[in-house]
Amino acid sequence: MNEQLITHLPRWLEASRAHAHEGKVAAYIPELAKAPGNALGISIMGKTGETVAAGDTSLMFTMQSISKIFTLMLALVDNGEDGVFAKVGMEPTGDDFNSMLKLELVEPGKPFNPLINAGAIAVTSLIHGSSPAEKSGRVLRYFQDIAGGAPLAINEEVYRSESATAHRNRSLAYFLKDNEVLGEEIDVEDVLSVYFQHCSIEINVEQLSRMALVLAFNGTDPITGREHIPRRYVQIAKTFMLMCGMYNASGEFAIRAGIPAKSGVSGGILAMVPGIYGIGVVGPALGAKGNSTAGVHLLETLSGQLEWSMM
């Protein structure tokens, strides 16, 4: 583990914590509004499992849109590239993550990519299983395996809160049904149930950094040597993370930090330095584009100080 990182991480984190006041905790899902706005925590894990951490590392938070990376890879395992990309595209949108604008304006009416909400709902519909419960169980076990076997659970309060207030996501899903992106045999509410549940999986920064570490090493956990995800599917996921993992700030983050990352509206960020570190961050106060203000500042600071890059 880098000595400069070990020595200076607590100081860098506290300097970044000051940027939490620039954001606000997400309130459109009422349960998320309970998170502490001034919190900031980070875990950075190396290939042998050595970890350096600072800040509010015990804070539990739900994965929200970070989960989309892993459900994409599970859907690729289940359906292959052709099966997945028949339903979603491969391009950034330039629109908000929950927009339906291009579904109506751009033929053939399928979501532009798997990381916007419409795309993630379409991807969720492709996960194999005979019932919503079986599909959610598969997703949870898949996430647990990648997180090193640590027990994970769905936060039922967040799940219920998300489901009760998800009017835009329901509109997106029914629009996808009307566009035949969701097949005739697919029940929209069943798909949404699985979607809300994987967004509501609860985690901490150390578990998230272990998941990121597997991606940093192209799908193989370097601690155990076990391959969890085919290398090709990790390549696809990391490319999407660079293009659209940080919502409409993805290009700016790619320039400033230079590493793949995926954020969620609970304030979590999964990031990695390919072949070196897996990183988990949480900072619940969000900026205008839906990313943790303090968390983004911290990752940009670390990248600048330590000359991180995926090049």
Steps between C-alpha positions, in 0.01 A plus 500: 500500500630844406666671800383845393144368490527347847650817646282765340159338441341622827609859428384487139166357610438775754583766241246342265238468774474880494344468154201308636326830573491567125249216455174369641394151601258342250143548617292377206528154656388597852700233682828628348438843652587355842870464410751731676590773251846565645613137486795392287678165501739313275658154476783423257592132456809355334551167329595305811210640700699771675272792570539863592185678614394829653190686610154354549584146392226336710219693331264265317340622178307351211668436168239678287641551148833335586307173486435557128861408418464157656151423372632587153775242536256239634267566205797458264579165663135396457442629147830583331582830331253462215214428738572801722575754228188409310320673789738785592747714309865586555501881496490783756175698494584852611168489688415448866523142627122474536408671171267338250559764230703291256281193543236691308713710266767255382423176319485211579386624840730292716709654783832651394707312761468266800583762764207736454188388683315387188800294393545346842133402512535334160816319619323386818228341286769277343620341826401134502265356759150360526371772734598843632610338826728255318650779289561723802654207683738436212599867490565511875711183493695629202577826679597313818744276312669797336516678839705210636215302651405767751129485579296765323131580541229711343407801709125446515422855610684648202345243267148587613574874488647470152210291371237733646646814340626361166248666272760597239653152496156344457437733209832397345424131545154520347641705213756222444217250502311702240817522287536119526838529674335306780351191339133402498561234764663744745304648790610860554442499876703180538794660318473815710494296821835339410640836388405679822636213707844495339521879537417450871779252580684640801879515518794680662811647339722201577260256334467739206877525464521119484245500217699773326819299544351213299428743217848653532640153431270428205250278679739289707530556874878533550468405866347158433588449133137425422356628172156651561434675169630435148768752408307618192195593707714697745652684206152597384399611850812713552451669165145595595630629835736738322235616253201538729576369849483843663176614337538825302833574670666187356719682250618754756577227754689297238717803423557602862538156663585277203361178649179299447228568756130452562297712739162460667255746652563366849841669468696184425774484237671187378833575331819321411856546389523214249740227610575677830210604727129457558338803662176554688383848602190636671401864539120545503487871408451522122571772246268613224593206277435234764854422616650529848661844524752399763558155350576637154736759648682229696545273198623788287743597778634145530538466125693826478723431799574138407492539121229238453396416149363215294739584216 
